[in-house]
Amino acid sequence: MGLTHVAVRLLNSDSQETYNAEFLVDTGCMDTMAPASELEKIGIQPEGKVETLLNAPTMFQAAQRIG
């Protein structure tokens, strides 16, 4: 069993600006994360925050954008 990476392009449909990156696929995951700084560069603003418990006993806080 190996790691699966995919090429991803996120699009701001208002400005047509994009963010391109390689994402690691976690087939058991319900959410997708991208760096807030990169999303802000293409004009995507967070709508809230969500806290996620990682596999290690560490709490991770992330901006949330739905839609």
ABEGO torsion letter per residue (X at the ends): XBBBBBBBBBBBAAAGBBBBBBBBBBAABABBBBBAAAAAAAGBBBAEBBBBBBABBBBBBBBBBBX
